[in-house]
Amino acid sequence: MVEGPFFSVKSRSERFTRLLGSELGGLLGPGAILALMGELGSGKTRFVQGLAQGLGVPPWERVSSPSFALIHEYLGGRLPLYHVDLYRLPEGVPDQELGLEEYLYRGGVCAIEWADRCLAWLPKERLDLEFIILGRRSREISFRASGTKHQEMLEGLVAKFHLP
């Protein structure tokens, strides 16, 4: 994970995980990069569904995991959302072969699931999120921001939820 401001919150439902994503989505600006990490079923895609809602992506653009397609683009919100899933990425595939860099710098929001598989070639300025399964429905979601832009977005989220 990157160095920078950190906070953690517990989610006791998929609904709250989506709400957290939606609130953050409302705060994100152009060029935001979110690196989502956590095991299968930890809530990464649910969080991105909330992000899409917060960005104003229309409900008929159903947000789903792009694990077989690698990238889904949602262009109907106030900013484009590029949802990347690296779960099926073979080890050692360089960034150039994926074309991911193109999405990182398009001025939209890039949410990357399984980002721990590509941290070496992600920009240092980003928001890292780690999803930890605590129980059947409960999760711990940790946020760490690097770079002024991402730190301000994280501070906005903390303020919205009155989190410590």
Z-matrix of the N, CA and C atoms (Angstrom, degrees):
N
C 1 1.453
C 2 1.525 1 109.40
N 3 1.317 2 115.95 1 156.13
C 4 1.454 3 121.58 2 179.41
C 5 1.526 4 110.12 3 -77.68
N 6 1.329 5 116.42 4 162.38
C 7 1.460 6 121.65 5 175.34
C 8 1.518 7 108.93 6 -85.07
N 9 1.309 8 117.31 7 148.63
C 10 1.455 9 120.39 8 176.79
C 11 1.510 10 110.88 9 146.88
N 12 1.342 11 117.02 10 -175.67
C 13 1.466 12 120.98 11 179.74
C 14 1.529 13 111.13 12 -53.94
N 15 1.321 14 115.02 13 143.03
C 16 1.458 15 121.69 14 -172.88
C 17 1.522 16 108.78 15 -135.86
N 18 1.320 17 116.17 16 142.34
C 19 1.455 18 120.31 17 165.47
C 20 1.513 19 108.77 18 -154.88
N 21 1.322 20 114.15 19 160.48
C 22 1.453 21 120.96 20 -175.78
C 23 1.527 22 108.38 21 -134.87
N 24 1.326 23 116.03 22 145.37
C 25 1.462 24 120.99 23 179.60
C 26 1.530 25 108.48 24 -139.31
N 27 1.321 26 115.68 25 148.60
C 28 1.466 27 120.19 26 176.97
C 29 1.526 28 109.03 27 -98.86
N 30 1.310 29 115.26 28 134.02
C 31 1.456 30 121.82 29 174.83
C 32 1.519 31 107.40 30 -111.41
N 33 1.314 32 116.31 31 130.89
C 34 1.460 33 120.21 32 -179.72
C 35 1.525 34 112.33 33 -105.65
N 36 1.352 35 115.82 34 6.25
C 37 1.465 36 118.63 35 179.62
C 38 1.525 37 110.64 36 -159.93
N 39 1.330 38 115.16 37 157.85
C 40 1.466 39 120.16 38 174.46
C 41 1.521 40 109.78 39 -62.02
N 42 1.317 41 115.88 40 -35.44
C 43 1.472 42 120.53 41 -179.69
C 44 1.529 43 110.90 42 -60.32
N 45 1.338 44 116.85 43 -44.95
C 46 1.466 45 119.50 44 179.61
C 47 1.529 46 110.63 45 -67.81
N 48 1.325 47 117.23 46 -37.53
C 49 1.468 48 120.45 47 177.92
C 50 1.525 49 109.83 48 -60.68
N 51 1.338 50 117.24 49 -43.98
C 52 1.470 51 120.69 50 176.91
C 53 1.530 52 111.13 51 -65.01
N 54 1.329 53 117.06 52 -40.16
C 55 1.465 54 120.98 53 178.61
C 56 1.532 55 110.62 54 -61.52
N 57 1.306 56 116.81 55 -44.10
C 58 1.465 57 121.53 56 177.71
C 59 1.528 58 109.88 57 -59.13
N 60 1.328 59 116.47 58 -44.75
C 61 1.461 60 121.01 59 176.99
C 62 1.517 61 111.69 60 -62.65
N 63 1.327 62 116.86 61 -41.48
C 64 1.457 63 121.20 62 -179.55
C 65 1.524 64 111.29 63 -63.72
N 66 1.314 65 116.55 64 -43.52
C 67 1.469 66 120.31 65 179.03
C 68 1.527 67 110.59 66 -63.56
N 69 1.322 68 116.97 67 -42.64
C 70 1.465 69 119.48 68 177.70
C 71 1.524 70 109.92 69 -65.47
N 72 1.323 71 117.37 70 -40.73
C 73 1.463 72 121.39 71 178.65
C 74 1.515 73 112.45 72 -56.36
N 75 1.324 74 116.80 73 -35.38
C 76 1.451 75 120.96 74 177.99
C 77 1.518 76 113.45 75 -69.76
N 78 1.332 77 116.68 76 -17.20
C 79 1.467 78 121.84 77 -177.82
C 80 1.524 79 113.32 78 -101.21
N 81 1.319 80 116.69 79 -14.09
C 82 1.464 81 119.82 80 -173.70
C 83 1.518 82 112.07 81 -71.97
N 84 1.321 83 114.34 82 144.42
C 85 1.453 84 120.93 83 177.16
C 86 1.514 85 110.69 84 -114.24
N 87 1.330 86 116.41 85 175.62
C 88 1.468 87 121.08 86 179.76
C 89 1.530 88 111.19 87 -57.07
N 90 1.311 89 115.39 88 137.47
C 91 1.458 90 121.00 89 177.17
C 92 1.515 91 114.71 90 84.89
N 93 1.335 92 118.20 91 7.86
C 94 1.465 93 120.42 92 178.47
C 95 1.524 94 109.64 93 -67.40
N 96 1.325 95 115.25 94 135.73
C 97 1.464 96 121.54 95 178.52
C 98 1.518 97 107.71 96 -123.52
N 99 1.333 98 116.15 97 122.41
C 100 1.454 99 122.04 98 179.36
C 101 1.518 100 108.83 99 -115.77
N 102 1.321 101 115.88 100 122.71
C 103 1.460 102 122.32 101 178.45
C 104 1.524 103 107.47 102 -103.24
N 105 1.346 104 116.91 103 107.23
C 106 1.460 105 121.88 104 -176.60
C 107 1.519 106 109.92 105 -100.03
N 108 1.342 107 115.21 106 127.93
C 109 1.456 108 120.84 107 -178.04
C 110 1.525 109 109.69 108 -130.51
N 111 1.307 110 116.40 109 146.28
C 112 1.457 111 121.75 110 179.38
C 113 1.515 112 109.63 111 154.05
N 114 1.325 113 115.24 112 159.86
C 115 1.459 114 118.49 113 -176.20
C 116 1.530 115 111.75 114 -72.74
N 117 1.323 116 115.63 115 171.61
C 118 1.465 117 121.49 116 177.97
C 119 1.523 118 110.16 117 -54.53
N 120 1.327 119 116.34 118 136.18
C 121 1.453 120 120.56 119 176.50
C 122 1.518 121 114.96 120 78.33
N 123 1.329 122 117.73 121 12.99
C 124 1.465 123 119.59 122 -176.70
C 125 1.526 124 113.61 123 -87.78
N 126 1.338 125 118.29 124 -7.31
C 127 1.458 126 120.28 125 174.67
C 128 1.517 127 116.04 126 112.64
N 129 1.311 128 117.72 127 8.58
C 130 1.469 129 120.71 128 -177.62
C 131 1.531 130 111.83 129 -62.10
N 132 1.326 131 117.17 130 -48.63
C 133 1.467 132 119.94 131 -178.84
C 134 1.525 133 110.78 132 -67.66
N 135 1.329 134 118.66 133 -38.45
C 136 1.471 135 121.08 134 176.88
C 137 1.531 136 109.49 135 -59.39
N 138 1.325 137 116.52 136 -42.07
C 139 1.459 138 120.87 137 179.00
C 140 1.529 139 110.34 138 -62.22
N 141 1.335 140 117.15 139 -43.63
C 142 1.468 141 120.72 140 179.79
C 143 1.531 142 110.32 141 -65.76
N 144 1.327 143 118.10 142 -33.91
C 145 1.468 144 120.19 143 174.65
C 146 1.529 145 110.04 144 -59.49
N 147 1.327 146 116.51 145 -40.95
C 148 1.453 147 120.56 146 176.04
C 149 1.518 148 111.94 147 -66.13
N 150 1.324 149 116.84 148 -42.15
C 151 1.474 150 120.91 149 176.62
C 152 1.519 151 110.07 150 -53.84
N 153 1.324 152 115.11 151 -47.75
C 154 1.465 153 120.49 152 -179.06
C 155 1.525 154 110.56 153 -58.58
N 156 1.311 155 116.38 154 -43.63
C 157 1.467 156 120.55 155 178.54
C 158 1.525 157 109.96 156 -61.01
N 159 1.332 158 117.14 157 -45.88
C 160 1.459 159 121.30 158 179.86
C 161 1.519 160 113.42 159 -64.64
N 162 1.325 161 116.10 160 -26.79
C 163 1.466 162 120.94 161 177.30
C 164 1.529 163 111.80 162 -84.46
N 165 1.331 164 116.42 163 -5.40
C 166 1.462 165 120.09 164 179.09
C 167 1.514 166 114.40 165 83.95
N 168 1.334 167 117.13 166 20.71
C 169 1.465 168 119.98 167 175.84
C 170 1.528 169 107.43 168 -66.33
N 171 1.331 170 118.29 169 127.23
C 172 1.467 171 120.57 170 -177.47
C 173 1.535 172 111.79 171 -59.84
N 174 1.344 173 117.47 172 144.94
C 175 1.466 174 121.17 173 -177.50
C 176 1.526 175 113.97 174 -58.48
N 177 1.338 176 117.79 175 -28.58
C 178 1.466 177 118.90 176 -179.25
C 179 1.536 178 111.53 177 -71.53
N 180 1.328 179 118.15 178 -14.49
C 181 1.467 180 120.40 179 171.97
C 182 1.523 181 106.64 180 -87.04
N 183 1.305 182 116.21 181 78.84
C 184 1.468 183 121.76 182 -174.88
C 185 1.523 184 111.03 183 -60.97
N 186 1.316 185 115.47 184 121.28
C 187 1.463 186 121.39 185 -179.59
C 188 1.519 187 108.58 186 -85.45
N 189 1.323 188 115.20 187 121.91
C 190 1.463 189 120.72 188 178.68
C 191 1.522 190 108.61 189 -137.55
N 192 1.309 191 115.52 190 166.00
C 193 1.460 192 120.46 191 -178.96
C 194 1.523 193 110.29 192 -67.12
N 195 1.335 194 116.71 193 128.39
C 196 1.467 195 119.56 194 179.39
C 197 1.526 196 113.04 195 -89.70
N 198 1.344 197 118.30 196 33.01
C 199 1.459 198 119.04 197 -173.46
C 200 1.520 199 114.34 198 -61.88
N 201 1.313 200 118.62 199 -24.99
C 202 1.468 201 119.12 200 177.42
C 203 1.523 202 111.64 201 -95.06
N 204 1.333 203 117.20 202 -20.00
C 205 1.466 204 120.77 203 -178.27
C 206 1.527 205 111.74 204 -102.39
N 207 1.306 206 118.71 205 -13.25
C 208 1.460 207 127.40 206 -177.10
C 209 1.526 208 112.42 207 78.08
N 210 1.355 209 118.14 208 -50.24
C 211 1.463 210 120.56 209 -177.94
C 212 1.528 211 110.11 210 -137.24
N 213 1.337 212 115.71 211 132.00
C 214 1.463 213 122.28 212 169.23
C 215 1.521 214 107.22 213 -113.08
N 216 1.314 215 116.24 214 135.53
C 217 1.459 216 121.92 215 177.78
C 218 1.521 217 108.82 216 -108.22
N 219 1.333 218 115.70 217 131.76
C 220 1.459 219 122.36 218 176.00
C 221 1.524 220 106.33 219 -120.98
N 222 1.319 221 116.36 220 109.48
C 223 1.461 222 120.90 221 -170.05
C 224 1.522 223 113.62 222 -106.93
N 225 1.328 224 118.49 223 1.80
C 226 1.460 225 120.95 224 -173.29
C 227 1.515 226 116.07 225 -89.15
N 228 1.333 227 119.40 226 0.77
C 229 1.465 228 121.77 227 -179.24
C 230 1.520 229 112.25 228 -95.42
N 231 1.333 230 116.00 229 -170.55
C 232 1.468 231 119.45 230 -179.49
C 233 1.523 232 111.81 231 -69.88
N 234 1.326 233 117.22 232 -22.08
C 235 1.467 234 123.76 233 171.64
C 236 1.521 235 107.28 234 -136.35
N 237 1.322 236 118.43 235 148.00
C 238 1.462 237 119.39 236 174.28
C 239 1.534 238 110.02 237 -64.63
N 240 1.320 239 116.04 238 143.37
C 241 1.460 240 121.89 239 175.04
C 242 1.519 241 107.70 240 -114.42
N 243 1.327 242 115.58 241 123.39
C 244 1.459 243 121.99 242 176.34
C 245 1.521 244 106.60 243 -108.70
N 246 1.319 245 116.23 244 109.74
C 247 1.462 246 123.03 245 -176.36
C 248 1.523 247 107.91 246 -101.97
N 249 1.309 248 115.21 247 112.71
C 250 1.463 249 122.36 248 -174.82
C 251 1.525 250 108.41 249 -110.58
N 252 1.321 251 117.19 250 139.50
C 253 1.461 252 121.85 251 176.13
C 254 1.523 253 108.01 252 -130.87
N 255 1.326 254 115.93 253 115.44
C 256 1.468 255 121.04 254 -176.47
C 257 1.527 256 112.52 255 -100.23
N 258 1.332 257 117.94 256 16.37
C 259 1.464 258 121.05 257 -176.90
C 260 1.526 259 112.18 258 -56.39
N 261 1.298 260 117.19 259 -41.00
C 262 1.465 261 120.99 260 -176.85
C 263 1.529 262 113.08 261 -94.42
N 264 1.310 263 116.51 262 10.63
C 265 1.460 264 120.99 263 -179.57
C 266 1.527 265 110.28 264 -68.68
N 267 1.327 266 117.25 265 122.39
C 268 1.463 267 118.89 266 176.28
C 269 1.528 268 109.82 267 -65.99
N 270 1.319 269 116.29 268 146.59
C 271 1.465 270 120.29 269 179.46
C 272 1.517 271 110.80 270 -61.43
N 273 1.329 272 114.62 271 143.20
C 274 1.456 273 120.29 272 174.33
C 275 1.512 274 115.83 273 81.77
N 276 1.335 275 118.54 274 5.73
C 277 1.463 276 120.12 275 178.42
C 278 1.525 277 107.79 276 -75.74
N 279 1.333 278 117.93 277 120.74
C 280 1.464 279 119.58 278 -179.16
C 281 1.524 280 111.86 279 -73.33
N 282 1.321 281 115.12 280 154.50
C 283 1.464 282 122.66 281 -179.44
C 284 1.521 283 111.86 282 -53.51
N 285 1.307 284 117.09 283 -39.14
C 286 1.463 285 120.61 284 -176.54
C 287 1.526 286 111.41 285 -59.61
N 288 1.303 287 117.55 286 -35.10
C 289 1.466 288 120.73 287 -179.64
C 290 1.528 289 111.77 288 -71.67
N 291 1.324 290 117.10 289 -28.31
C 292 1.465 291 121.00 290 -179.05
C 293 1.519 292 112.59 291 -81.98
N 294 1.314 293 116.48 292 -32.10
C 295 1.457 294 120.38 293 -174.61
C 296 1.521 295 112.46 294 76.22
N 297 1.328 296 117.30 295 17.83
C 298 1.460 297 121.48 296 -177.85
C 299 1.525 298 111.96 297 -65.16
N 300 1.318 299 117.01 298 -35.08
C 301 1.469 300 120.57 299 -177.65
C 302 1.528 301 111.25 300 -55.37
N 303 1.307 302 116.16 301 -35.79
C 304 1.468 303 121.62 302 178.72
C 305 1.538 304 111.06 303 -56.79
N 306 1.323 305 117.50 304 -38.19
C 307 1.458 306 121.67 305 -178.83
C 308 1.527 307 112.30 306 -78.61
N 309 1.314 308 117.12 307 -29.17
C 310 1.460 309 121.00 308 -177.96
C 311 1.520 310 112.44 309 -65.72
N 312 1.322 311 116.67 310 -27.49
C 313 1.465 312 120.35 311 -172.42
C 314 1.528 313 113.22 312 -118.39
N 315 1.317 314 117.56 313 25.09
C 316 1.466 315 121.48 314 179.40
C 317 1.524 316 113.44 315 -88.14
N 318 1.319 317 117.44 316 -4.22
C 319 1.460 318 119.60 317 179.67
C 320 1.512 319 114.37 318 87.32
N 321 1.323 320 117.09 319 9.06
C 322 1.460 321 120.67 320 175.82
C 323 1.513 322 109.86 321 -101.74
N 324 1.317 323 115.99 322 -155.35
C 325 1.457 324 123.26 323 175.46
C 326 1.518 325 106.74 324 -111.34
N 327 1.320 326 116.75 325 127.95
C 328 1.462 327 121.68 326 -179.80
C 329 1.527 328 108.21 327 -113.44
N 330 1.338 329 117.06 328 112.31
C 331 1.460 330 123.32 329 178.62
C 332 1.524 331 107.61 330 -108.38
N 333 1.333 332 116.37 331 117.37
C 334 1.464 333 121.75 332 -172.56
C 335 1.526 334 110.16 333 -114.23
N 336 1.335 335 116.10 334 109.64
C 337 1.465 336 120.57 335 174.45
C 338 1.526 337 108.97 336 -80.00
N 339 1.330 338 116.10 337 147.13
C 340 1.460 339 122.97 338 -177.37
C 341 1.532 340 110.24 339 61.71
N 342 1.323 341 115.65 340 36.82
C 343 1.467 342 121.85 341 -176.93
C 344 1.524 343 112.52 342 -64.88
N 345 1.331 344 117.01 343 -19.44
C 346 1.465 345 118.98 344 178.07
C 347 1.528 346 111.55 345 -61.70
N 348 1.320 347 117.84 346 -14.28
C 349 1.466 348 121.73 347 178.37
C 350 1.526 349 112.12 348 -84.00
N 351 1.341 350 117.05 349 -5.70
C 352 1.469 351 118.97 350 -177.58
C 353 1.526 352 112.89 351 -140.58
N 354 1.314 353 118.46 352 16.96
C 355 1.466 354 120.65 353 -175.47
C 356 1.523 355 112.98 354 -55.45
N 357 1.316 356 117.13 355 -33.30
C 358 1.472 357 120.56 356 -177.22
C 359 1.521 358 112.21 357 -60.94
N 360 1.327 359 118.18 358 -30.61
C 361 1.459 360 118.92 359 -178.61
C 362 1.521 361 114.46 360 -113.20
N 363 1.319 362 116.47 361 15.67
C 364 1.472 363 119.92 362 171.57
C 365 1.530 364 109.15 363 -87.16
N 366 1.328 365 117.27 364 151.11
C 367 1.470 366 119.31 365 175.58
C 368 1.531 367 110.25 366 -59.74
N 369 1.315 368 116.59 367 147.73
C 370 1.471 369 120.87 368 179.12
C 371 1.528 370 110.91 369 -67.38
N 372 1.328 371 117.14 370 -31.89
C 373 1.466 372 120.49 371 178.98
C 374 1.523 373 108.78 372 -84.98
N 375 1.333 374 113.89 373 109.13
C 376 1.465 375 119.61 374 -176.37
C 377 1.524 376 108.48 375 -167.96
N 378 1.322 377 114.81 376 176.48
C 379 1.458 378 121.76 377 174.81
C 380 1.524 379 107.20 378 -115.52
N 381 1.331 380 115.88 379 117.44
C 382 1.466 381 121.18 380 177.62
C 383 1.522 382 109.15 381 -94.03
N 384 1.329 383 116.42 382 134.73
C 385 1.457 384 122.04 383 176.41
C 386 1.517 385 107.95 384 -126.00
N 387 1.324 386 115.98 385 130.33
C 388 1.460 387 120.17 386 176.30
C 389 1.525 388 108.73 387 -117.73
N 390 1.328 389 115.70 388 128.05
C 391 1.460 390 123.24 389 -178.24
C 392 1.527 391 108.31 390 -107.00
N 393 1.333 392 116.49 391 121.87
C 394 1.463 393 121.31 392 -179.02
C 395 1.525 394 108.35 393 -120.27
N 396 1.324 395 116.29 394 128.30
C 397 1.467 396 121.75 395 178.25
C 398 1.527 397 108.55 396 -77.07
N 399 1.336 398 116.05 397 121.68
C 400 1.464 399 121.13 398 177.96
C 401 1.521 400 111.49 399 -101.52
N 402 1.314 401 116.35 400 -29.16
C 403 1.457 402 122.28 401 -177.72
C 404 1.513 403 108.74 402 -166.77
N 405 1.319 404 115.88 403 -172.01
C 406 1.471 405 120.29 404 -176.06
C 407 1.527 406 112.64 405 -53.50
N 408 1.319 407 117.51 406 -43.40
C 409 1.468 408 121.07 407 -178.76
C 410 1.526 409 113.30 408 -118.49
N 411 1.303 410 117.72 409 -8.72
C 412 1.466 411 119.04 410 -174.43
C 413 1.533 412 111.87 411 -99.71
N 414 1.329 413 113.12 412 143.21
C 415 1.462 414 121.69 413 -178.51
C 416 1.519 415 108.84 414 -137.34
N 417 1.313 416 115.40 415 151.35
C 418 1.454 417 120.59 416 167.63
C 419 1.519 418 106.21 417 -107.47
N 420 1.323 419 116.18 418 128.63
C 421 1.459 420 121.12 419 179.73
C 422 1.520 421 107.20 420 -117.80
N 423 1.327 422 115.36 421 117.72
C 424 1.461 423 121.61 422 -179.31
C 425 1.515 424 109.37 423 -106.71
N 426 1.311 425 115.77 424 137.70
C 427 1.460 426 123.17 425 -179.10
C 428 1.524 427 108.97 426 -119.34
N 429 1.326 428 117.05 427 136.69
C 430 1.460 429 121.55 428 172.59
C 431 1.519 430 107.53 429 -139.42
N 432 1.335 431 115.71 430 126.33
C 433 1.465 432 121.33 431 -176.57
C 434 1.515 433 110.91 432 -108.46
N 435 1.315 434 114.73 433 144.89
C 436 1.454 435 121.59 434 173.59
C 437 1.521 436 107.86 435 -133.38
N 438 1.323 437 115.88 436 131.76
C 439 1.460 438 120.86 437 -177.85
C 440 1.516 439 110.03 438 96.56
N 441 1.314 440 116.46 439 143.72
C 442 1.465 441 122.57 440 -174.93
C 443 1.520 442 112.59 441 -54.82
N 444 1.327 443 116.79 442 -47.34
C 445 1.470 444 121.21 443 -176.91
C 446 1.531 445 111.07 444 -58.70
N 447 1.323 446 116.81 445 -48.21
C 448 1.462 447 120.56 446 -177.84
C 449 1.528 448 111.10 447 -72.06
N 450 1.337 449 117.53 448 -33.56
C 451 1.465 450 120.40 449 176.76
C 452 1.525 451 110.44 450 -63.43
N 453 1.328 452 117.31 451 -41.34
C 454 1.470 453 120.57 452 178.72
C 455 1.528 454 111.27 453 -64.61
N 456 1.320 455 117.01 454 -39.14
C 457 1.468 456 120.46 455 178.19
C 458 1.526 457 110.27 456 -63.55
N 459 1.332 458 116.13 457 -43.22
C 460 1.460 459 120.70 458 -179.93
C 461 1.528 460 110.60 459 -66.18
N 462 1.320 461 117.35 460 -41.99
C 463 1.465 462 120.66 461 177.90
C 464 1.531 463 110.49 462 -61.36
N 465 1.325 464 117.19 463 -37.63
C 466 1.461 465 120.95 464 176.82
C 467 1.518 466 111.86 465 -62.61
N 468 1.324 467 116.67 466 -40.55
C 469 1.466 468 120.80 467 178.88
C 470 1.524 469 110.50 468 -66.53
N 471 1.318 470 116.67 469 -44.50
C 472 1.464 471 121.13 470 179.20
C 473 1.531 472 109.56 471 -59.42
N 474 1.329 473 116.94 472 -43.59
C 475 1.469 474 121.06 473 179.87
C 476 1.530 475 111.54 474 -64.17
N 477 1.333 476 118.05 475 -40.08
C 478 1.475 477 121.41 476 -179.69
C 479 1.521 478 111.94 477 -61.38
N 480 1.323 479 116.08 478 -36.97
C 481 1.461 480 120.41 479 -176.79
C 482 1.521 481 112.30 480 -99.07
N 483 1.329 482 117.07 481 3.46
C 484 1.469 483 122.15 482 -178.51
C 485 1.520 484 110.31 483 51.35
N 486 1.329 485 114.49 484 43.63
C 487 1.459 486 120.05 485 -178.43
C 488 1.527 487 109.41 486 -85.58
N 489 1.315 488 117.47 487 150.32
C 490 1.476 489 120.13 488 179.88
C 491 1.514 490 111.70 489 -69.60
